[in-house]
């Protein structure tokens, strides 16, 4: 399951990434395998989304979220 | 001044780095340039407790030493390049205590470069509030570096930090973090050997970043590339395994030194605020209300201080004329230079007000929500959520708005925003449009309530927004970005703005504008002033003599003066230039007199009205008289009126597109630090202006 498929309020645990280059950036920002991610909101126009991860809030586009595979 | 040690501030974005920088250096700051990037180099002087002085440099906020943008690439090149004059003797790394895990990633990277480090642990109060207890002593011991808990906002712990800086070691004592060599053993060994590098992490960084590092020669960079192939080194893969290794080190460290109380996961205040501010309907309503408020204040409220500044300069010019003996030098100082200076100073209220607002929006965390909400629409046309503020600000004035684009992290988005912002109808175009519309559009209502003149003006405003968006879309396809566009962005917790920072940013921006863009603006205004105040040969004397003749003695003094200024402007160098460009602008419906107005209004668009007044011997104070004279103006060859509907709209189109603003050119140069950007912008806007005017003129003729 991809992060982009979660609804607001749903939670998942990061398993792996499909885009190596993007994964480096995501991990630097605290999105690591094993971390719990909660979708906190979706932008009014449907994209991007805001997620809650390791104690803070990140925003990313759906296309970027789709590179994160959850358990 | 000569300083004893150099200190660099390094940290993640939103950790209070700038607040700490201000706390350490006060108003003792200098803004300069890093070569090749758009971010400002902020340095300041800090007096240490033992009487020595430290030079503090505020490096751009970054999450990692691997840069995702050009601005971030500065951090590594300053820290690592031994020949860089900015290379610090000591790094103060600021960590957000409430978010240590992610913050420590950058720490471990910097620590492995083996530069002496001090940790400033900021936001301890926030950490405490969210149930985090940090054993500072154990933490410091594990890292092997001094750790100073501070609160930059409340100015707590700053003295302790100063003390730690003055006692800092000259050699790096920090404990190792990860086994760097294990990441690429042979490659690191060979680079270290061939390039005489003694630090394995520096060698590894060279492998990753050699393509963009300016301190490597092309030969060295090629050699590293060769070595990478030889050892089949994959940069992204190596970065990924390094990051994972670093986080595992960090987890161990935090396990022993930090305890998080398991609190019931209650909804935070920030989340509640977000529910309203990024709401489907209220979110946009609130955002547009804020935009409207900002627009109103830079459009309308700044008019009072601006008028005050302008009046002050008029008074100063008059006083100088009284004080100094009459002559060309007095004219140059009083009219040319002081006039130019007035043109610079008059921007200060708008810049200060806009930056006051922007700094509040940034400081509270609202700006990143704006980006979050607007991203989807804006990215379609190649802009960024944050481009909205400069674009709307452009309706008041492009100068502060272009300065405001520096909040846009993505280089390409920022350049496009800078390129299109001057297309938006700024307040300087308003007098031009009102004059021309009043001249040719009948003042009557259609469909009862819509005034035709009002409709024409509204049309110009909407048209400008459409053209800005269209050009942005075209530029999105043309401009090549070297960096990949990410949108992964932190949404910081809402906080109260720090008023001191707000005031600071207003002051700094105004000062930078006056000092850096001011020179160009004054230079251009002086040139234009000379063009319209001097004539080849003794033409001006002839005019003066002509009006001394008896047949003019019946004229009243005011009319005579207006007639003299009119003839002088027509005979001046600007007039000569007007004749020179006439063949070029004739296809647009303009004669050489309009040419004079085009040339003189390059200093600022509203000058067009004043030039028209002078040319047609009208009094600028009585705009109706100018309109009447322009209305009556006839083409001497054809006997037809000069200002037909076609000519007036062609002129408006010209002003809608042309870069008729010396200050914008200067500020674009200052923000892009490369003459090619303002030159390209000037060229494309002039070309579009010409084309639009040409089409308009021939359609309406």
Interface residues (C-beta under 8 A of the other chain):
Chain A: X20 X21 X22 X23 X24 X25 X26 X27 X28 X29 X30 X32 X33 X40 X41 X43 X44 X45 X46 X47 X48 X50 X54 X55 X56 X57 X58 X59 X60 X61 X64
Chain B: X63 X64 X66 X68 X98 X99 X101 X102 X105 X236 X237 X239 X240 X243 X244 X247 X270 X271 X274 X275 X278 X279 X280 X283 X284 X368 X371 X372 X373 X375 X376 X377 X484 X486 X487 X488 X489 X490 X491 X492 X493
